[in-house]
């Protein structure tokens, strides 16, 4: 029916089916071989007879063998052994001795329990399987070749196809009966009858379908009846021949429309045919309880939804019939505990039952999306969602399909919300914008009606399902679907209709939804304790908080969505503290992750409407409130456990705190123009705030022992280091690349950008000392020394050149002042190190003085002249001598042993 690459696809499917059938046949053969072994052993035991009895023994056992006659009374002087009451008498000692002297009987032939080798498998199994597959494919390709070459007419083709199918079916049945009559069991694993019957079934399917769809020899009613007869015959034959026929027959039936193709597809004929095949396969799977067969059928049926979806003029009606028919058949025959499905224990969710319904829901969703939300596709999708609720209500085994139903509903409405259709509904303007949405298109009207149906259906059913099951999982699934689905639909409608702008009607709807969830929460708290009710109550309470947060989002500016979701994380964490339910902790983390993703979409929260007021602008609310919410949520979550949900929330708290600082600093430095290039002021503030947060996290991690606080402190320190090096020392250095005006002589940008970071780095190095590696703390202390020396140098240049340091030549006096300043700074550090007995300060002093010495010999000697050169080296020499004296007399003073007193003669 479909030419081109489908041929390769058909061959692949046939090979896969061939392998599946081999596995099923091997399992059946093993069971059959074990059964034959047990039967042989039973017959061998029955053939072993006891040895003949002596006359005296026959008389002794007469009472046992003739119970109708009363046993004769024996004299008292001669005791007689009691009569035997067992059916098989044990031989007396004499008989046992005779039997021991007699030759032993021949043992029964032992069953061959060894595993077949490669050669045996090849000759008895694989060759037969490949031969059966080749027969079926040969029949298909012969029909195809006859069509392409025009060798025979359509009538002859159909006749030869039917004759070949009948021959294969007859050969299969004859071989099955022949094997049964002659009791030949030498090669039971070959499964020749099943393979021949399967090949004949596949050819029969192809022949009837070609007679109807290609040549028009059969009217639809006749084709339907004939295909039904073949399907039922396949089912009956599989009951006799086992899973091998089922595997090959079903796969061949689904591949037939690909191999026997035509130029113009007829989807009605295709899907009627597939409905019959599906019914036969599901029926066989139900009778024999073959779950693999049901899963295989569902997989092929869903694959057959895709043909025709990529065309512009998609035929919605036959596609909708295909998914509806498959859904109904799955509900009737596959779902456990519903109608004709297999039985299952109460309260157990069965994967095949749930996935069967979910697969057809997925197919219906694809039809809706591919048809641009056509009315018929939407109606079919609604019927399947309603059917899912009904089946899950009656059969708990299919409760897992509720998740698929909720997910597909949200995908349909979300895709409709973001699609650029010309019938985009816009709320009317006026004094009260958004009052009473007016549908301008039938598709919009239908979507609004379906949204109300879905929200009410999931919500009411999820509430009424509480307390109906003894399982703890089933009511939770119902309540989760009841909470998530209405909220998701409301958000999708808000995005479609209100375009994420302020909307009072949607705020009212969110408040009503919150009230409904609140009533459900209150009603569940008053019920008796039932499995899963506590978790469901917590979910409805979380839905109440979520709906209220959405109400704030809809009623206020669109940036409040970020705040609302963050508040949901805080509220959910608080509820988890009141009711220790693990799902609530994960839900709090999910809300935090959603808010983080929202920031990645638009870091400014509200776009251009941030405002120009420093600090008190939308960034404070958009980042500050979520940060506070996440810190509060982390406190609540930490009271129970230190687990991944807590770590996610803690990471979000640190991230939003840092982003709040960075965004506010950027807003302040750029005057509200968030896209402006960075400046010295921005880099200076970012370094100072980042270092302050790193110090706070270092203190906090010592109490919390949190790995998130630990990693966060290191990350903030690294960020501060990068900004310090590339931002302050290179890009915005007022002496190297930047012509910035640093301001006054003392209180200026140099104090903010270099002196204050040096102090904070020093404090951070003391905060990590003794708690992190020594090299880590010394590196931070080294950064503090570099920034302190840089500040001193830039201040000296500011004294000579004014607020703009980039321009102007360096005079001899300025060069001499650098040397004196550095030397004095080194002396001060040495004094501090001596006073507080700090080896780190003394080492820093040594580094500064060494740098001063290097400068004197490399720069001052070549650039200074006259008195400045002499004074530079004189001061340097005096200071070095003084330092040496301090080290000798104070730090490392040696006690000199006095000379011995001279001896006086007496």
Secondary structure, DSSP 8 states (H G I E B T S, - for coil): ---TTHHHHHHHHHHHHHHHHHHHHHHHHHHHHHHHHHHHHHHHHHH-------HHHHHHTHHHH-TTS------SSS-------SSS----HHHHHHHHHS-----------S---HHHHIIIIIHHHHHHHHHHHHHHHHHHHHHHHT-S-HHHHHHHHHHHHHHHHHHHHHHHHHHHHHT--TTGGG-HHHHHHHHHHHHHHHHHHIIIIIS--S-HHHHHHHHHHHHHHHHHHHHHH-HHHHHHHHHHHHHHHHHS--SS--HHHHHHHHHHHHHHHHHHHHHHT-HHHHHHHHHHHHHTTSTTTTSSS--HHHHHHHHHHHHHHHHHHTSTTSTTS----TT---HHHHHHHHHHHHHHHHHHHHTTS-HHHHHHHHHHHHHHHHHHHH-GGGTTHHHHHHHHHHHHHHHHHHS--TT------STTTTSS----SHHHHHHHHHHHHHHHHHHHHHHHTTTS-S-HHHHHHHHHHHHHHHHHHHHHHHHHHSTTS--HHHHHHHHHHHHHHHHHHHHHHTS---TTHHHHHHHHHHHHHHHHHHHHHHHS-TTHHHHHHHHHHHHHHHHHHHS--HHHHHHHHHHHHHHHHHHHH-TTSSTTTT-SSSSSSHHIIIIIIHHHHHHHHHHHHHTT---HHHHHHHHHHHHHHHHHHHHHHHHHHHTT-TTS---HHHHHHHHHHHHHHHHHHHHHHHHH--HHHHHHHHHHHHHHHHIIIIIIIIIT-TTTT-----BSSSSBHHIIIIIHHHHHHHHHHHHHTTTS-HHHHHHHHHHHHHHHHHHHHHHHHHHHH-S--SSS---HHHHHHHHHHHHHHHHHHHHHHHHTT-HHHHHHHHHHHHHHHHHIIIIIHHH--HHHHHHHHHHHHHHHHHHHHHIIIIIS--------------
